[in-house]
Amino acid sequence: MTSYHCPVDGTRSAITALTWCCPVCRGPWDLDFTPARGVAVNALAGRADSLWRYKEFLPLDTSAISLGEGRTPLVPLTDTVSAKLDFLMPTLSFKDRGAVMLGELARRLGPDRVVADSSGNAGTSFAAYCARAGLPCTVYVPEGTSAKKTEQIRAHGARLVTVPGGREATARAARAAADEPGVFYASHVFNPYFLHGTKTYAYELWEDLGGRLPEALAVPVGNGTLLLGVALAVAELDALGLITARPRLIAVQAEAVSPLAAAFRAGADDLLPVGAGDLLRDGEGGADGLLPDGEGGAGGDVGAGGVPGPGGDAGAGSVPGTGGGAGAGGVPGTGGNAAGGAGGVEPATLAEGIAIPRPPRARQILAAVRESGGTFLTVPEDGVREAQRDLAARGLFVETTGVACWAAVRAGGDAVRGEVVVPLCGSGLKTGMAASA
């Protein structure tokens, strides 16, 4: 029977339990699942024109709440770069791929209510699919979330809770609610069913390209749910003998919030520790920052009195030195960018959907990019603005987070050589055009 397992300590849990994380290390679950063999690309003709056409590759093979999600168009931008228009999903973002999977799981389990946290798009998806399933839903969002996204969440009948602070504070609030009895935590980070939904992005490319994948896939990365889904699909297709070459993964982060890119460049296997004596390259560390009293985000060692989260690092309340990034709950030092920062003043970026200072699956993300022979690229705020205007001039109205990969790829360089596909992840109707600097 399919079950959850912890990739860190091997703890297992039944799918029917509402245990949203590993009870030992409090880290995310992975899923014991192996797709069926014997399904070739030419066997898919005539099937439902949605992601459910790949049922043999999914842990749930049908959904009573489907909105026809998936099968988004692939259109050329240049001779070598194509865009997959995932903003044409039912709720106008790629998050529908994973939300329908988690929504269907919740429907089958029948909890008292569903809780989710989001910077906006995942929340709108969960609100919509819970409405379809007839499940009460509460969505936690950080203050400053796009008004259009919060309006969409409310429109689907979900209860909206706005949390002071940034994305990490929002996640902590939702996880506290998730520990209550009878609650299903629809976490696009901790629940692996979401990744098995986002992996259909790569299955669609495999089908559209006649049984192969492009040389490189550029993917925006905050919590890494699309990248890890893509990596999962690539591994499955390879194991099933359905592809002969694996693509490089190009992970894209906003320059202002780029903890994974900093770790990658430092050769680290996990997020860089922030604070006490750490001086990270490119001004990302808190020089001699003290780490008193608090809860750490994912990724390193706690400071004095700090209690780590999954693999946690800096204690809350840390104040990094000049040139530093934020510790958990901290304020970035002069010139700092985004190597840390759970729960405090998080660096602002137009790409709000990937502004994640301490992603819980950081170790898996870094490993997936390295194993693919890929790399990390970061984009400045002006690059995001220019990419959004450029796509709009091409007839594609995309939100600011959704243009990050095009911003990185159009800047060129050896990392984006060959045939590349970029996802346009969310509609511009969700944020509008970015204001000029």
Secondary structure by P-SEA (a helix, b strand, c coil): cbbbbbcccbbbbbccccccccccccbbbbbbbbbbccccccccccccccccccccccccccccccccccbbbbbbccccbbbcccccccccccaaaaaaaaaaaaaaacccbbbbbcccaaaaaaaaaaaaabbbbbbbbcccccaaaaaaaaaabbbbbbbcccaaaaaaaaaaaaaccccccccccccaaaaaaaaaaaaaaaaaaccccccbbbbbbccaaaaaaaaaaaaaaaaaccccbbbbbbbbbcccccaaaaaaaacccccccccccccccccccccbbbbcbbbbcccccccccbbbcccccccccccccccccccccbbbccccccccccccccccccccccccccccaaaaaaaaaaaaccbbbbbcaaaaaaaaaaaaaaccccccccaaaaaaaaacccccccbbbbbbccccccccccccc
